[in-house]
Amino acid sequence: MTHPAVWSVPAMALLVVVAMPFNDAFYDFWVNYDAQGDAQQYELLHTTRIFQYTSGVLCGQVLALLAGAALASRNTQARALVVAVPLALLLAGVAVAVAYPLARAREDVYFTTPALDDPILMRVLLCELAAFPLYAAAGVGLGALLLGHLRRAATRWPLVFLLLLGWFAATLVGLLQDDRFAAPYALLWAVPPIAAGTAIALAGLSTDVWAVPPVPVGDWGRGSSAALLVSAAAYALGLNLLARWAGRRVPRPTKG
C-alpha cells in the first residue's frame, strides 16, 4: 500500500473532488464578489468554467512531483523515471476523468458550446496536464538527490511539509494575477508553480472589464503556459543530471 502507484491515483481523484468547491467560488472570493454588467458577468462565467474544468490539476502536479520523489527512494534513478512518467500520465488522465463530469454538471446554461470547443480552456488544460510527467521526472531527480533524507521519517516529513508550503504560496501568487502578470517575468521561468497558477488565472482574466468598452489586456495564459512547460522541463533535466553527477561522486568503499 505504500507504493506511489497505489496511493497517488486515489489521492488524485480525491484532490479533484475537494478542489472543485474552491474553484467554484474562486472568482467571487478573490476577484470580484459583486460582478455587474454584461462584461463582468461574462468574465465570472468564463473564469469559473476554466477553474472548474482544471480542478485538481495544480494539486496533481505537486502530487506527481511527490510520487516521483517517492519512487526514487525505492528504486534506482533510471527505473524510477521509467515508472514515474507513465504514472504521471495516468494521474493526468484521472484528473480529467473526475473533473469533467463534475464541471459539466455545474456548467451554466449561458454557454451554448461544449467546453471541449473552447480553445482558451483546452490550451491551458492541455499545457497543465503536459506538465505532469515533467514534474514527476523532476521529483525523481529531487528524490535521488535527497535520498538519505527521504529514507528517514525524521527528515522526510518536514521536507514534504516545506515543499507543500512553498508550492501553495507560489501557486497562490500565480492564481491571484489579474489581467496580466504583475510580478517580474523571470519568476514565471524560475518557479513553475507560479507559471502554472498564472496560466489558469490569465486564461479567464485577460480582459479589462472596467474599461468602456472592455478591452483585452492579457495573453489568455499563453506565455505562462509556455513558461510552465519550459521551466518544468529544465528542472526535470537539471535535477536528474545533478543527481546522476552527485551519485558518481560518492566515494566507493575500498577493500581490505
N, C-alpha and C positions, 0 to 999 in steps of 0.2 A: 504493500500500500504506500510505501514511501517513494516509489519510483515516480519521477516527474510526469511520465506519460499517464500515470494513474490519477494523480491529484490535479494536474493542470487543466484537463478537459472539463470536468465538472466545475472547477473553480472559474473557468472562463464563462460557462453558461450562467453561473450564479452572479458573476460580476455584471453581465449584461442586464439581468433582471433587476439587480439592486441599483444600477446606474440609471435605469430608464426614468424613474420619477424625478431624479435630479435634473436629467436632461429636459424633461417636460417643462420644468419650472425655471430653467436657466435664464431665459430671456427676461421673464418678469422680475426675477430676483436680482440679476446682475446688470441688465442692460436698460430696461425701461418698464417700470411697473404699471405705467398708465399710457399705453400706446394709443395715440389719437390720429385720426385721419387715415386716408387710404394707404399712404406710403408707409407709415409706421405699422399699420395693421398687416400689410404685406410682409414687411421685414420680420415682424413677430412670427407669422405663419411659416415663412421660408426658413428662418433660422431654427425654429423649433423642429421643423421637418428634418433638417440636416442633423441636428443633435439627436433626434430620435433614431434615425437610421444608422448613425455612427455610435450608438450607445455601447459602451463597454470597450471600444477599440483602444482607447488610451490606456485603460486598465490592462487590456490584453497585451499591450506592448511591453509593459513592465513585467507582466506575468511571463511572457516569452523570454525576457532577459533573465528572470529568476530561474526559469526552467532550464535554460542553457547553462547557467552557473551551477545548478544542482547536478546536471548531467556531467559537467566537468569534474565535479568532486567524486564521481563514481566510476568514471571511465577515463581512458586516455583522451587527449585533446582531439585527435583525429576521429576517434569513434564517437565522441560527444557531438562533434559537428555533424557527423552523418545522421545521428538521431535527432539533433536539435532542430535542424532546418525543416524536415518534413513534419515534426511535431508542431512547430510554429505555424506552418501552413494549415495544419489541422485546427489549431486554435483560431486562426483567422476564419476558417470555414464555420466553426461553431459560433463565433461571434455574429456572423451574418445570418446563419440559420436561426438563431434565437432572437436576434434583434428585428429581423424583417417582419415576422407576423405580429410582434408586439407593436412595432411602429405603425404598421398598416392599420391595425385596429384603432390606433389613436389619431390617425391622419384626418385632418379637417376636410370637410366636403368642398371647401373652396378650390382645391386642386382638381383639375379635370384630366390631368395626365399622370400616369403612374410614376412612382419615384425612380424607377429604373430608366425613365426617359429624361430625367433631369440631369443635364450634363455637368452642372456645378457639383451636385451631390455625388454623382458617380465618380467624378475625377478625384474628389477629396477622399471618398471612401476607398477607392482602389489604391491610392497612394498610402493611406494609413494602413491598409492591410498588407501592402507590399513591404512595409517596414517590419512586420512581424518576424520573418526569417532573419532579417538583418540584426534585429535586437537579440534574437536567440543566439546568433553567431557571436555577437558582442558579449553576450552572457557567458558563452563558453570560454572566450579569451579571458574575461574578468575572473571567472571561476578558476581557471588554470593558474592565474597569477596569485589568487588568494587561497590557493588550495589548502594550505596548512591552517588558515583561519577558519575556513568553511567546515573543516572536519572536526572542529572543536565547538561545542554548543556555547561555551562561554563567550566566544568571539563571533560565532555565526549569527546569532540573533541580533546583537547590537548593530552588526554591519547591515543586515536586512532592514532593520528599523531606520537607520540613517539613509539607506538607499531609497526607501519608500518616502521618507520625509522630504528628501531632496527632489525626488520625482514629482511629488504632489505640489511642492512650491513652484517648480519650473513649469509644470503643466498649467497651473493656475495663472501664472504670468502670461502664458500664451492665450489661454481662453478669455482673459479679460481685455484683450486688444479690441479696439473699436474702430471700424472703418479702414484703418491702415496700421501697420506695425509702428508703434511709437517709441520703442526702445532701440538701442544700437543694433543695426542689422547683423553685426558679427555674432550676436547671441543666437540668431537663427541657425547659423552654420556651426556654432560651437556646442550648442546644447539642444540635442534632438527633441526632448520633451517640450521645450518652448516652441520649436517649429511645428510639432505635431498639434499642440493646442491652438497655436495661431492659425494654422491652416483651416481647422474646423471653424474657428470664430470668424475669420475673414470670409469664408465661403458663404456665410449668411449676412455679414455686416459690412459689405464693401460698398455701401451707398450712404451718402449724407442725406438722411431723411428729414433733416431740419432745414435744408435749403428749399427754396421755392422757385422752380420745381426741383424735386430731388435729383441729385447728380451722382454718378458713380465716382468713387474716390479711391477704392482699393483694387486689388487684382483678383478678388474672389479666391484667395488662398493658393494661387498657382506658385508664387515664389516661395512661400513657406513649405509647400509640399515638396518642391524640388530640394530645398534646404534639408528637409527631414530625411529624404532618401540618400542624399549625398553624405550628410554628416553621419547618419546611422551606418552607412556602408564604410565610411572612413574609420569609425570606431570599431566596427567588426573586424576589418582588416588589420588595423593598428594594434588592437588588443591581442589578437591571435598571433601576430608576428612577434609582439613583445613577449608574450607568454612562451612562445617557442624559443626565442632567444634566451630568455631567463632560464628556461629548463636546460638548455645546453650548457649554461654557465655554472650549474650546480655541480660542485666537485664530486666525483665518484669515489667511493671508499677504496682505499688501497689494500692490497692483500699483504698478509704477512706481518 
